[in-house]
Amino acid sequence: MKTFNWIIPLLALMMLSCNGQEDEADASGNFEADEVIVSAEVQGRILAFVPEEGSSLARGEVSVLIDTTQLYLKKLQLESGRSSLDSRIRTLKAQVRASRVQLENLEREKRRVDKMAEGGAATSKQQDDMNGQIALLEAQIAATESRETSVHAEHRTLEVQIRQVEDQLDRCFVRNPMDGVLLTRYKHAGEIAVPGQALYKMANLDELILRAYVSGNQLSSVKVGETVRVCYDSPDGMTETSGMVSWVSSRAEFTPKIIQTREERVNLVYAVKVLVSNDGSLKIGMPGEVRF
């Protein structure tokens, strides 16, 4: 009777073992996502950090606002300088126009003196005086135009500086680079942001990556673009879905340390990435299996 009691469980275990061998996983690994760390590009106090961890983020939406006060004041200063230069340019243009009118009058007077000199009614000194006045006025016009050119150059420099400040102002509004989910917040409202410092980490969880490892003798059955079966644990048991092989490593590496036995860890394997659509059931770090 005692023998019969342990034979039945043994037979059941053997049957389960056989069923498992028929559909044994070819590779296993963990799900991961292409995570993006969003960093600050300007320095300042964080005035607002809107989303919380786990929130859905839309591409182009503002998640973090950094203080813009100093940049805005700098822009006002530069715009005031630009207005001053605009006024100087208008003044110089008016001077050039007035000088040209005066030059036309002098040239007309010179022609009259030249005709009078031909008839003996004007002297050569009068002609020389007229020529000197015209030359002086032409030099004054050239100098004014030169100053106008210089002011135009200053104006262009200010325009570039204003665009730079506007670009920095725009960077104070930190926008999401893609659609996804906020995974981790590294900063909070009231803290100081520094250029290059991470603000938050996000990832698109609509499609996860199962990073698995295969042995060298399995490489022939793994092809990029191939559709494979992917299994993962769920409350109802093992759930199966489909995935696509997106990448196969060209270099062998030692089995990752997550493998338990030392004998398996010293084996050389090849990493494989399988893209899997996520309906919300898959989480980063979950284990999964691949069947080719």
Secondary structure, 3 states (H helix, E strand, C coil): CHHHHHHHHHHHHHHHHHHHHHCCCCEEEEEECCEEEEECCCCEEEEEECCCCCCEECCCCEEEEECCHHHHHHHHHHHHHHHHHHHHHHHHHHHHHHHHHHHHHHHHHHHHHHHHHHCCCCCHHHHHHHHHHHHHHHHHHHHHHHHHHHHHHHHHHHHHHHHHHHHHHHHCEEECCCCEEEEEECCCCCCEECCCCEEEEEECCCEEEEEEEEEHHHHHHCCCCCEEEEEEEECCEEEEEEEEEEEECCCCEECCCCCCCHHHHCCEEEEEEEEEECCCCCCCCCEEEEEC
